[in-house]
Amino acid sequence: MDLDLFFTPVDEQILDKISSISSFYKGINVNIGKLPDLEGHTIALLGINSYQNKGSETGIAKGADIIRNKLYNLKKGEGAHNIIDLGNLNPGVDLGETYGRLKEVCEHLIRNGVVPVIIGGAHNLDYGQFMAYEGLEKLITVLNVDAFLDMEESEHPEKTHIHNMLVHEPNYLFHYSHLAYQSYLIEKTSINVLERLYFETYRVGYLRELLKDVEPIIREADMLSFDISAIRSADAPGSNNAQPFGLTGEEACQICWYAGQNEKLSSAGFYEYDPTLDDNTHKTASVIATMVWYFLEGVNLRKGESLSNTKNYLKYVVEMHSGSPASIVFYKSNISERWWMEIPLEDKSLATFGRNSLAPCSYSDYETATKGEVPDRYVSMLARLN
């Protein structure tokens, strides 16, 4: 695949004033006219400077380079940086063609063991990110962070893209998790639909109180889609849907840090930045750049955990003594101290769901089991798998 055909090089004016040898930019390979060889890279940045919803243009079409400028001026992290910046994706003649181009690029990167990290563009472009998994022949879990659910019947693509994922054929969506929705912005019936499908939804208030407990949900995802409208307007005013309440910038970075360390997660997108709505210092771009920095550092610090290597795990069998199940098996990593629980599968489900039979969980789930109670995550996973 010739990636050169898909991308416009990074504007060299962005690079002119970066002189510090410790800057993030100095530690990565950038397409400034000739695309570097993809081999040897584990992460690929790609910008989207297009909008295309209903044929109109907004400031969203100008956001990727401003985020990129803020990111480049940050300092190198501790991880071994194997990052390439491909430049900005050339949009198609219409939205459908742009979806197709993003799908083709992301699928190529994922197949080659490279994590695509998308910056800029409208949130509905995550549908192209999602379609990249269609040919990979596995069921996936999508993690979406957004103040809204985007499941409406509407002529506006940005309000329907999650619905499009749920009804997409062929169906390769195993699970969907939604973080940071705000109750007064969404219809209760939409939440009910997701719950009937055993999908998970978490209000922003829940995350604020128990963010650490949400880490297993993040660890289950194959794909991250982050709409910056989930961040409160005081921290991120540069969004058409900015709200006075929402995640803080720090909480958004924590979610990205968890996501980066997720060994399963193979793509991430950061959408809906509109620089024309930002303040004079481009504060929102700085927040997004920091989120991306934490995500990339998390990827660089992945530990290569594999549950197939039993030497790296402690196994705990908790007898329940109160009916079904008779026992629950937990695993604790000696490397990261993270927890998983084993979900028993019926024979008919093994071939389809075997990859998902070890469910990420928390120490609190283990504690719940030791008290003789079945953890809620066990119940919901068992229902999904069987």
Backbone torsions as a table, in degrees:
resi	resn	phi	psi	omega
1	MET	NA	129.1	-179.8
2	ASP	-92.8	96.0	-177.8
3	LEU	-65.0	-24.4	179.4
4	ASP	-54.7	-32.3	-177.2
5	LEU	-70.5	-19.0	-174.2
6	PHE	-96.3	-13.4	-167.7
7	PHE	-128.3	147.0	167.9
8	THR	-97.1	131.4	-178.6
9	PRO	-58.9	159.3	177.2
10	VAL	-66.2	136.1	179.0
11	ASP	-63.3	121.0	-176.7
12	GLU	-65.1	-18.9	176.5
13	GLN	-62.7	-27.4	177.5
14	ILE	-64.6	-29.0	-172.8
15	LEU	-91.7	-16.4	-169.6
16	ASP	-57.5	-37.6	-172.9
17	LYS	-99.3	10.4	179.6
18	ILE	-95.9	107.0	-175.9
19	SER	-114.4	-21.6	-175.7
20	SER	-66.6	128.3	179.8
21	ILE	-70.6	-14.4	179.5
22	SER	-96.5	6.8	-179.6
23	SER	-71.2	155.4	177.4
24	PHE	-55.9	-41.0	-177.9
25	TYR	-58.0	-36.9	-176.2
26	LYS	-70.6	-12.3	-177.5
27	GLY	-104.3	9.0	-177.8
28	ILE	-130.3	167.7	175.5
29	ASN	-101.8	132.4	-172.2
30	VAL	-124.4	137.9	174.2
31	ASN	-78.1	101.5	178.0
32	ILE	-117.0	23.5	179.0
33	GLY	150.6	-36.4	175.1
34	LYS	-129.8	122.0	-176.1
35	LEU	-68.9	124.7	176.7
36	PRO	-62.9	157.4	178.4
37	ASP	-63.2	133.5	-178.3
38	LEU	-69.5	-27.4	-175.9
39	GLU	-59.3	136.6	179.0
40	GLY	92.3	-8.9	179.0
41	HIS	-97.8	146.8	178.7
42	THR	-114.3	-12.4	-179.0
43	ILE	-136.7	137.4	177.1
44	ALA	-128.3	119.3	172.4
45	LEU	-81.9	140.4	171.0
46	LEU	-145.3	130.4	-179.3
47	GLY	-92.8	154.8	173.6
48	ILE	-127.0	109.1	176.1
49	ASN	-106.3	59.9	177.7
50	SER	-148.0	161.3	-178.4
51	TYR	-125.7	-73.5	169.7
52	GLN	72.4	-0.5	177.8
53	ASN	-71.4	119.8	-177.4
54	LYS	56.0	26.1	174.9
55	GLY	75.2	8.6	-177.3
56	SER	-100.8	162.3	177.2
57	GLU	-115.8	141.1	173.6
58	THR	-134.3	179.9	178.2
59	GLY	-62.8	-16.9	177.5
60	ILE	-56.8	-30.1	-178.1
61	ALA	-72.6	0.7	-177.0
62	LYS	-122.8	10.7	-168.7
63	GLY	-85.8	-29.3	-170.1
64	ALA	-60.1	-44.4	-175.9
65	ASP	-68.6	-30.7	178.5
66	ILE	-71.2	-40.6	174.2
67	ILE	-61.8	-44.4	-179.0
68	ARG	-59.2	-43.1	179.7
69	ASN	-61.1	-42.6	178.8
70	LYS	-66.3	-41.0	-179.3
71	LEU	-65.4	-44.8	-178.1
72	TYR	-59.7	-30.3	-176.6
73	ASN	-86.3	-5.8	173.0
74	LEU	-72.6	171.4	-178.9
75	LYS	-89.5	158.0	174.8
76	LYS	-61.4	146.9	175.0
77	GLY	-89.4	-168.1	-177.5
78	GLU	-87.0	-21.0	-176.2
79	GLY	-72.0	166.3	176.0
80	ALA	-80.3	108.6	-173.3
81	HIS	-79.9	117.0	174.2
82	ASN	-125.1	62.1	-169.8
83	ILE	-113.7	136.7	174.0
84	ILE	-120.0	138.3	172.8
85	ASP	-104.1	110.6	-175.0
86	LEU	-75.3	-17.4	-174.7
87	GLY	104.0	-156.6	-178.2
88	ASN	-105.2	131.5	-178.8
89	LEU	-63.7	129.3	175.1
90	ASN	-72.5	121.3	-178.1
91	PRO	-69.8	156.3	174.7
92	GLY	-80.3	-176.9	-179.0
93	VAL	-72.8	-19.9	175.5
94	ASP	-147.9	176.6	-175.6
95	LEU	-61.8	-40.1	-180.0
96	GLY	-60.5	-39.6	179.3
97	GLU	-70.7	-34.6	176.6
98	THR	-65.8	-41.7	172.8
99	TYR	-53.9	-46.7	-177.3
100	GLY	-62.5	-40.6	179.4
101	ARG	-66.9	-43.0	178.8
102	LEU	-64.4	-40.2	176.4
103	LYS	-57.7	-49.3	-175.1
104	GLU	-64.1	-43.6	-179.4
105	VAL	-66.0	-47.9	-177.7
106	CYS	-64.6	-40.0	178.8
107	GLU	-62.7	-43.1	179.0
108	HIS	-60.8	-43.9	-179.2
109	LEU	-65.1	-47.4	-177.6
110	ILE	-62.1	-41.7	179.0
111	ARG	-61.8	-27.5	-179.1
112	ASN	-97.0	15.7	175.9
113	GLY	72.5	23.1	-180.0
114	VAL	-111.0	131.6	-179.2
115	VAL	-87.3	112.8	175.0
116	PRO	-75.3	134.2	177.8
117	VAL	-122.6	110.4	-172.6
118	ILE	-96.3	130.9	176.8
119	ILE	-125.3	131.2	177.1
120	GLY	95.6	173.3	179.1
121	GLY	87.2	166.6	177.9
122	ALA	-73.4	154.6	-173.3
123	HIS	-63.4	-31.5	-177.6
124	ASN	-65.5	-12.3	176.2
125	LEU	-67.1	-12.1	175.2
126	ASP	-66.4	-11.9	174.3
127	TYR	-66.4	-36.8	173.7
128	GLY	-66.3	-38.9	175.3
129	GLN	-60.6	-44.5	179.6
130	PHE	-62.8	-43.3	-176.7
131	MET	-65.8	-17.5	177.4
132	ALA	-60.2	-22.4	-176.8
133	TYR	-87.7	-5.6	-173.9
134	GLU	-61.0	-38.9	-177.2
135	GLY	-92.3	6.0	-175.3
136	LEU	-89.9	-5.4	172.4
137	GLU	57.8	48.3	172.1
138	LYS	-152.4	152.6	174.9
139	LEU	-80.6	139.4	-174.8
140	ILE	-123.9	163.3	174.7
141	THR	-114.3	130.0	179.2
142	VAL	-104.6	131.9	174.2
143	LEU	-111.2	119.7	-179.6
144	ASN	-118.3	129.6	177.2
145	VAL	-113.3	115.4	-172.0
146	ASP	-165.1	144.5	175.6
147	ALA	-72.2	-23.0	-178.3
148	PHE	-113.4	165.3	179.8
149	LEU	-94.7	-24.7	178.0
150	ASP	55.4	48.2	178.4
151	MET	-124.3	24.3	-175.9
152	GLU	-81.5	161.0	168.0
153	GLU	-88.2	107.9	-171.4
154	SER	-153.7	156.5	173.6
155	GLU	-84.1	-4.1	179.3
156	HIS	-92.0	115.9	-176.4
157	PRO	-58.5	-31.6	-177.7
158	GLU	-68.9	-11.3	179.9
159	LYS	-103.9	-0.3	-174.1
160	THR	-127.3	-3.4	-169.1
161	HIS	-66.0	-31.8	178.1
162	ILE	-70.2	-40.4	174.5
163	HIS	-57.8	-40.5	179.9
164	ASN	-62.7	-36.8	176.6
165	MET	-65.4	-41.8	-175.3
166	LEU	-66.5	-31.3	-175.7
167	VAL	-105.3	6.0	-176.1
168	HIS	-61.9	138.2	175.6
169	GLU	-120.6	133.7	0.5
170	PRO	-70.1	153.8	-177.2
171	ASN	-85.7	115.8	175.2
172	TYR	-126.2	17.3	177.6
173	LEU	-89.6	110.3	177.2
174	PHE	-81.9	-42.9	-174.8
175	HIS	-152.2	150.6	178.5
176	TYR	-132.5	129.2	177.0
177	SER	-122.4	136.0	-177.6
178	HIS	-123.1	122.5	-179.4
179	LEU	-111.7	143.3	166.9
180	ALA	75.9	25.7	173.9
181	TYR	-71.7	157.8	179.7
182	GLN	-116.2	120.9	-167.2
183	SER	-56.4	-36.9	-175.4
184	TYR	-79.6	1.3	179.1
185	LEU	-108.9	-4.6	-173.8
186	ILE	-130.6	160.5	177.4
187	GLU	-85.3	133.0	-179.4
188	LYS	-59.6	-32.1	-179.6
189	THR	-61.9	-32.4	178.9
190	SER	-67.0	-40.5	176.2
191	ILE	-62.2	-41.5	-179.6
192	ASN	-62.2	-38.9	178.3
193	VAL	-61.7	-46.4	-179.0
194	LEU	-64.4	-40.5	-179.7
195	GLU	-66.6	-35.7	178.0
196	ARG	-66.0	-24.7	177.2
197	LEU	-89.0	5.9	-177.2
198	TYR	63.4	26.0	172.7
199	PHE	-84.9	161.3	-173.3
200	GLU	-111.3	136.1	177.7
201	THR	-133.4	139.0	-177.4
202	TYR	-135.6	124.2	176.7
203	ARG	-66.3	156.4	179.2
204	VAL	-62.1	-34.1	179.1
205	GLY	-64.3	-37.6	177.5
206	TYR	-64.3	-44.3	-179.7
207	LEU	-60.7	-39.6	-177.4
208	ARG	-62.8	-36.4	-178.1
209	GLU	-82.1	-33.3	-170.1
210	LEU	-134.8	43.7	-175.4
211	LEU	-59.2	-38.3	-178.7
212	LYS	-63.8	-33.3	-179.4
213	ASP	-73.6	-12.7	179.5
214	VAL	-84.9	-10.3	-178.2
215	GLU	-53.5	-41.5	178.4
216	PRO	-62.0	-33.7	177.1
217	ILE	-64.9	-43.0	178.4
218	ILE	-64.9	-37.8	-177.1
219	ARG	-70.2	-15.5	-179.6
220	GLU	-83.5	-15.2	-169.3
221	ALA	-78.1	147.3	169.5
222	ASP	-97.8	-24.4	-173.7
223	MET	-140.2	134.4	176.5
224	LEU	-112.1	129.6	171.9
225	SER	-124.2	120.6	-173.4
226	PHE	-122.2	113.4	173.9
227	ASP	-94.1	123.2	-173.6
228	ILE	-71.0	-4.1	172.9
229	SER	-65.1	-14.2	177.0
230	ALA	-72.0	-15.1	-179.0
231	ILE	-95.6	137.2	-176.3
232	ARG	-60.5	149.0	-173.0
233	SER	-64.8	-25.5	177.9
234	ALA	-63.0	-31.8	179.6
235	ASP	-94.9	-30.8	-175.6
236	ALA	-141.5	77.9	-179.8
237	PRO	-74.2	-13.5	-171.5
238	GLY	-82.7	54.4	177.4
239	SER	-145.7	140.0	179.7
240	ASN	-63.3	-23.3	-179.4
241	ASN	-110.5	23.6	-179.5
242	ALA	-57.6	136.7	-177.0
243	GLN	-120.5	150.6	179.4
244	PRO	-66.6	-22.9	179.0
245	PHE	-117.6	153.0	-179.0
246	GLY	158.1	-167.3	176.6
247	LEU	-64.9	148.9	168.0
248	THR	-80.1	165.0	175.4
249	GLY	-58.8	-38.5	179.7
250	GLU	-64.5	-42.0	179.5
251	GLU	-66.1	-38.1	176.4
252	ALA	-61.7	-41.2	178.5
253	CYS	-65.7	-36.0	178.7
254	GLN	-64.5	-42.2	177.3
255	ILE	-60.8	-42.7	180.0
256	CYS	-66.3	-35.6	177.5
257	TRP	-63.9	-46.4	176.1
258	TYR	-60.8	-44.1	-177.5
259	ALA	-63.3	-41.2	-179.7
260	GLY	-61.5	-35.9	-178.3
261	GLN	-80.0	-7.6	179.4
262	ASN	-70.8	113.6	-176.8
263	GLU	-63.0	-27.8	-178.3
264	LYS	-77.4	-30.9	-168.8
265	LEU	-68.7	125.6	-172.5
266	SER	-121.1	2.8	172.8
267	SER	-160.2	153.9	178.8
268	ALA	-146.7	144.2	177.4
269	GLY	-135.6	140.0	-179.6
270	PHE	-123.9	110.1	-165.1
271	TYR	-120.2	166.2	168.2
272	GLU	78.0	23.1	175.2
273	TYR	-82.7	126.3	178.4
274	ASP	-121.0	101.5	-176.2
275	PRO	-64.1	-20.7	179.3
276	THR	-72.0	-15.5	178.1
277	LEU	-102.1	-2.6	-177.6
278	ASP	-81.4	170.0	176.6
279	ASP	-81.1	-179.2	-173.7
280	ASN	-66.5	-22.3	-179.3
281	THR	-95.5	1.9	-175.6
282	HIS	56.3	52.1	-178.3
283	LYS	-59.5	-40.8	-178.9
284	THR	-62.4	-41.8	177.9
285	ALA	-60.5	-37.2	177.8
286	SER	-64.7	-41.1	178.1
287	VAL	-63.2	-46.5	-179.3
288	ILE	-63.8	-42.8	179.0
289	ALA	-59.3	-39.9	179.1
290	THR	-68.6	-38.7	175.1
291	MET	-59.6	-46.5	179.2
292	VAL	-62.6	-41.1	178.9
293	TRP	-58.4	-45.9	179.7
294	TYR	-66.4	-38.2	177.3
295	PHE	-62.9	-48.2	-179.4
296	LEU	-62.2	-39.7	179.1
297	GLU	-66.6	-36.8	175.9
298	GLY	-61.6	-43.1	177.4
299	VAL	-61.2	-44.4	-178.5
300	ASN	-64.2	-24.1	-177.6
301	LEU	-101.2	13.6	175.6
302	ARG	-59.7	144.6	-171.2
303	LYS	-101.6	1.8	179.1
304	GLY	67.0	34.5	-179.6
305	GLU	-66.7	135.7	176.5
306	SER	-137.8	122.5	-178.9
307	LEU	-69.2	-10.3	176.6
308	SER	-74.2	-17.7	177.8
309	ASN	-96.1	93.0	-172.5
310	THR	-65.7	-18.3	-179.9
311	LYS	-65.6	-22.7	-176.5
312	ASN	-90.9	6.1	-174.6
313	TYR	-136.1	149.0	169.6
314	LEU	-102.2	135.7	-178.1
315	LYS	-105.9	131.2	179.2
316	TYR	-123.2	126.3	176.0
317	VAL	-109.5	116.4	-177.4
318	VAL	-103.8	114.8	176.3
319	GLU	-76.2	132.1	-173.6
320	MET	-91.6	-31.7	175.7
321	HIS	59.2	19.9	-177.4
322	SER	-146.5	48.6	177.3
323	GLY	94.3	-139.2	-174.7
324	SER	-99.0	135.6	-4.0
325	PRO	-77.3	159.0	178.5
326	ALA	-69.7	-31.9	179.2
327	SER	-155.3	161.1	175.3
328	ILE	-128.0	131.6	-179.1
329	VAL	-98.3	127.8	177.7
330	PHE	-116.7	152.7	174.6
331	TYR	-128.6	135.5	176.5
332	LYS	-120.2	126.9	-178.9
333	SER	-73.3	131.7	173.3
334	ASN	-74.2	-16.2	-177.4
335	ILE	-86.5	-51.1	-175.2
336	SER	-111.2	-10.9	-176.5
337	GLU	66.4	19.7	174.7
338	ARG	-84.1	159.9	-172.5
339	TRP	-117.1	149.9	172.1
340	TRP	-136.3	156.6	172.0
341	MET	-129.1	148.1	-175.2
342	GLU	-91.1	127.8	178.7
343	ILE	-105.0	118.0	-178.9
344	PRO	-67.4	136.1	-178.0
345	LEU	-111.7	141.7	169.8
346	GLU	-71.0	154.8	-176.8
347	ASP	-54.3	-38.7	-176.6
348	LYS	-68.8	-17.8	-176.5
349	SER	-98.2	-11.6	-173.2
350	LEU	-59.8	-48.7	-175.0
351	ALA	-64.5	-37.3	-175.6
352	THR	-82.6	-42.7	-169.3
353	PHE	-112.2	6.8	-175.5
354	GLY	-53.6	-36.6	-179.5
355	ARG	-61.3	-26.4	-174.7
356	ASN	-104.8	11.2	-173.8
357	SER	-78.2	-14.7	171.6
358	LEU	-102.8	107.2	-171.9
359	ALA	-96.1	130.6	173.6
360	PRO	-58.5	140.7	177.7
361	CYS	-147.8	-174.9	-179.0
362	SER	-120.5	168.7	176.5
363	TYR	-60.8	-32.4	179.5
364	SER	-65.5	-30.5	174.7
365	ASP	-65.9	-40.1	176.7
366	TYR	-63.6	-43.4	178.7
367	GLU	-60.5	-42.1	178.5
368	THR	-58.1	-44.4	-179.8
369	ALA	-64.4	-38.7	-179.3
370	THR	-65.9	-17.8	176.8
371	LYS	-89.9	3.8	179.0
372	GLY	87.4	8.3	-179.7
373	GLU	-105.7	140.8	177.9
374	VAL	-81.2	123.7	-179.5
375	PRO	-61.4	145.2	-179.9
376	ASP	-59.6	-36.8	-179.5
377	ARG	-65.2	-34.1	176.9
378	TYR	-63.6	-45.8	-178.0
379	VAL	-62.5	-46.8	-177.3
380	SER	-68.0	-39.1	178.3
381	MET	-65.9	-40.9	-180.0
382	LEU	-61.8	-40.1	179.3
383	ALA	-66.5	-40.4	-179.1
384	ARG	-67.7	-39.9	-172.4
385	LEU	-80.0	-27.9	-174.5
386	ASN	-117.9	NA	NA
